[in-house]
Amino acid sequence: MEEARMIELLVELHEGLDRLGPGDAQSTLRALRLCSELPPKPDILDIGCGTGAQTLTLAKNTDGKITATDLVPSLLSTVTERVAASGLQSRVTTQAADMNSLPFADGEFDLLWSEGALYIIGFDAGLATWRRLLEPGGYLVVSEASWFRPNPPDELAEFWAECYPGMRSVQGNAAAAKAMGWEVIATFHLPEAGWTEGYYAPLRERLTKFRRRHADDQEALGVAAMTEREMELFEAYSDYYGYAFYVLRRDQG
Ligand SMILES: C[S@@+](CC[C@H](N)C(=O)[O-])C[C@H]1O[C@@H](n2cnc3c(N)ncnc32)[C@H](O)[C@@H]1O
């Protein structure tokens, strides 16, 4: 399937959901508090913001300016509506941008944030290419699918080898970040409810209608089947993997 068609189907399946991947506001806040030396009004870039769940949490819990970016303009419209509904429009703007070539100046931000989207560019590539956007001493916070235990069962290893071959252990990612010159302030696991309640429960409700709408569309049915398979595997094997937050800091220069 072409990438554009895949994105279109995934956007349709997820449109209007609070979040487009595993996460919860408490974990966003926990990571934010670990960035303890931010300036009083930090400039923040949210990369791959989706429908803006973490954007809103960041805006409500800082006095900073936030630029929320995503590749998909219709998602950014949802963010704009949500931001306006919360009265935060003076501090939050949206901008369509590809995370592979972000159109911002060197050192423009104090904090880069990306929940559940770094896998698109890849952990190492994201850390390498986004670094220039930070002030010296600035922070990068990402959440990323990561192995929590070695030797996963075959069916799980095969699924993730296909969906995200670059997935590493938390220790492996932390070591890679360190080797690239980042200070690893902290890592922590997203609680399971961030998958099951925050993401999978509302998504499951969508699947029935999505299937009905696309009864003759093999590509769409394939996306539905893959989504359901992902949920089944998480139910069976959530002790082997999950999302981890990485709170990283650029050297002081
Ligand atoms: C799994 S979602 C996570 C969204 C949001 N951060 C959340 O947790 O709800 C990944 C997001 O990355 C966006 N995306 C995909 N490719 C991208 C790219 N090349 N540049 C920027 N964003 C991209 C998708 O449109 C989607 O909104």
The ligand as an SDF file (V2000), in Angstrom:
LIG
                    3D

 27 29  0  0  0  0  0  0  0  0999 V2000
    0.9470    8.0490   16.5770 C   0  0  0  0  0  0  0  0  0  0  0  0
    0.5590    9.6940   16.1360 S   0  0  0  0  0  0  0  0  0  0  0  0
    0.9070   10.5630   17.6440 C   0  0  0  0  0  0  0  0  0  0  0  0
    0.1790   11.8700   17.7220 C   0  0  0  0  0  0  0  0  0  0  0  0
    0.1860   12.5840   19.0620 C   0  0  0  0  0  0  0  0  0  0  0  0
    1.5110   13.0000   19.4570 N   0  0  0  0  0  0  0  0  0  0  0  0
   -0.4500   11.7400   20.1410 C   0  0  0  0  0  0  0  0  0  0  0  0
    0.3010   11.1250   20.9340 O   0  0  0  0  0  0  0  0  0  0  0  0
   -1.6780   11.6780   20.1860 O   0  0  0  0  0  0  0  0  0  0  0  0
    1.8810   10.1750   15.0610 C   0  0  0  0  0  0  0  0  0  0  0  0
    1.6720   11.5330   14.4150 C   0  0  0  0  0  0  0  0  0  0  0  0
    2.7730   11.8130   13.5310 O   0  0  0  0  0  0  0  0  0  0  0  0
    2.2700   12.4600   12.3700 C   0  0  0  0  0  0  0  0  0  0  0  0
    3.2430   12.2980   11.2690 N   0  0  0  0  0  0  0  0  0  0  0  0
    3.3990   11.2520   10.4110 C   0  0  0  0  0  0  0  0  0  0  0  0
    4.4380   11.4700    9.5780 N   0  0  0  0  0  0  0  0  0  0  0  0
    4.9450   12.6900    9.9100 C   0  0  0  0  0  0  0  0  0  0  0  0
    6.0110   13.4890    9.4200 C   0  0  0  0  0  0  0  0  0  0  0  0
    6.8040   13.0550    8.4260 N   0  0  0  0  0  0  0  0  0  0  0  0
    6.2340   14.6970    9.9670 N   0  0  0  0  0  0  0  0  0  0  0  0
    5.4390   15.1580   10.9890 C   0  0  0  0  0  0  0  0  0  0  0  0
    4.4230   14.4420   11.5080 N   0  0  0  0  0  0  0  0  0  0  0  0
    4.1700   13.2330   10.9910 C   0  0  0  0  0  0  0  0  0  0  0  0
    0.9300   11.7880   12.1170 C   0  0  0  0  0  0  0  0  0  0  0  0
    0.0980   12.5810   11.2900 O   0  0  0  0  0  0  0  0  0  0  0  0
    0.4140   11.6310   13.5400 C   0  0  0  0  0  0  0  0  0  0  0  0
   -0.3300   12.7520   13.9400 O   0  0  0  0  0  0  0  0  0  0  0  0
  1  2  1  0
  2  3  1  0
  2 10  1  0
  3  4  1  0
  4  5  1  0
  5  6  1  0
  5  7  1  0
  7  8  2  0
  7  9  1  0
 10 11  1  0
 11 12  1  0
 11 26  1  0
 12 13  1  0
 13 14  1  0
 13 24  1  0
 14 15  1  0
 14 23  1  0
 15 16  2  0
 16 17  1  0
 17 18  1  0
 17 23  2  0
 18 19  1  0
 18 20  2  0
 20 21  1  0
 21 22  2  0
 22 23  1  0
 24 25  1  0
 24 26  1  0
 26 27  1  0
M  CHG  2   2   1   9  -1
M  END
$$$$
